Amino acid sequence: MFGLSEHHRYYLYRGIADMRKGFNGLSGIVSNSMSSNPMDGSVYLFVNRRRDKLKILVWNQGGFVLYYKRLEQGTFELPGSRQEGMKLQMSWETLVLMVRGIRLEKIKRKKRYATH
C-alpha cells in the first residue's frame, strides 16, 4: 500500500532539484548531497527553481515510490530554518501545509503534550 504519514521522517533537499531526475538521480542526490541512505525509509522532498514542482522519494518494501506534484498556479512555500547543510528535517504537518498552500510563517502552534 502506498502512503505517507506522521510516522515517517521528512527531509527537504535545500538545493535546486532538476525535475527531469527520476529514481536513480534523486537517490543519488540523497546519497551524495544529503549524506543519507535513500533506502532508510525516510521521505525526501525536492523542489525546482520556480518552486512550482515537487517530487517526493521514499523507499517502500523492496522499491522506490515517487510522488510528483505540479502546481497550475502559485508556488510552494518552503519552511525557513537557520540549519546549515543541504538537508532540512521537517514534520508531516509542515508537508501537508506546504502542499495545501498554507503560509507557514503565520502558523501558531499551541502547546501539546508529547511523549518522546
C-alpha positions in Angstrom: 0.0 0.0 0.0 1.3 3.5 -0.8 1.0 6.3 1.6 2.8 8.8 3.8 2.0 9.5 7.4 3.3 11.2 10.5 5.3 8.1 11.3 7.9 8.9 8.6 10.9 11.2 8.8 10.8 14.0 6.3 13.8 15.8 4.8 13.7 18.7 2.3 16.6 19.0 -0.1 17.7 22.6 0.2 19.3 22.8 -3.2 17.6 23.3 -6.6 16.3 20.0 -8.0 16.2 19.1 -11.7 12.7 17.7 -12.1 13.9 15.5 -15.0 15.6 13.3 -12.5 14.0 10.0 -11.7 14.6 7.3 -9.1 18.3 7.0 -9.7 19.1 10.7 -10.0 17.1 11.6 -6.9 18.5 8.8 -4.8 22.0 10.0 -5.9 21.2 13.4 -4.5 20.1 11.8 -1.2 23.3 9.8 -1.0 25.8 12.4 -2.2 24.4 15.8 -1.3 22.3 15.0 1.7 24.6 12.3 3.1 21.7 9.9 3.8 20.7 6.4 2.8 17.8 6.7 0.3 16.6 3.2 1.4 16.3 4.1 5.1 12.5 4.6 4.9 12.7 8.4 5.2 10.8 10.6 2.9 12.9 13.0 0.7 11.4 16.1 -0.9 12.8 18.0 -3.9 11.6 21.3 -5.3 12.5 23.0 -8.6 13.9 26.6 -9.0 10.5 28.1 -9.7 9.0 26.2 -6.7 6.0 25.0 -8.7 7.0 21.4 -8.9 7.6 18.9 -6.0 8.9 15.4 -6.1 8.8 13.1 -3.1 11.0 10.0 -3.0 10.5 7.2 -0.4 11.7 3.6 -0.2 8.8 1.2 0.4 9.3 -2.5 0.9 11.5 -3.5 -2.0 11.3 -0.5 -4.2 11.2 3.3 -4.5 7.9 5.2 -4.8 8.0 8.6 -6.4 5.2 11.2 -5.9 5.2 14.2 -8.3 3.0 17.4 -7.9 2.9 20.3 -10.4 1.1 23.4 -9.4 -1.0 25.1 -12.1 -0.5 28.4 -10.4 1.3 29.7 -7.4 4.4 28.3 -5.7 5.2 26.0 -2.8 6.3 27.9 0.3 9.3 26.3 1.8 10.0 26.1 5.5 12.7 28.5 6.6 15.3 27.5 9.0 18.8 28.5 10.2 20.0 25.0 9.8 23.1 24.6 7.7 23.6 22.0 5.0 21.6 20.6 2.1 19.1 18.7 4.3 16.3 20.2 6.4 14.3 17.9 8.6 10.6 18.8 8.6 7.4 17.4 10.1 4.4 15.7 8.4 2.3 18.7 9.4 4.7 21.1 7.6 4.5 19.0 4.4 0.7 19.0 4.5 0.6 22.8 4.9 3.1 23.2 2.2 1.2 21.1 -0.3 -2.1 22.7 0.5 -0.7 26.2 0.0 -1.0 27.5 3.6 1.5 30.2 4.6 4.0 28.5 7.0 5.3 31.7 8.7 1.9 32.7 10.1 1.1 29.3 11.7 0.9 29.4 15.5 1.0 26.0 17.2 -0.5 25.6 20.7 1.4 23.7 23.3 0.5 20.0 23.4 1.6 17.1 25.5 4.1 14.8 23.6 5.9 11.7 24.7 9.5 11.4 23.4 
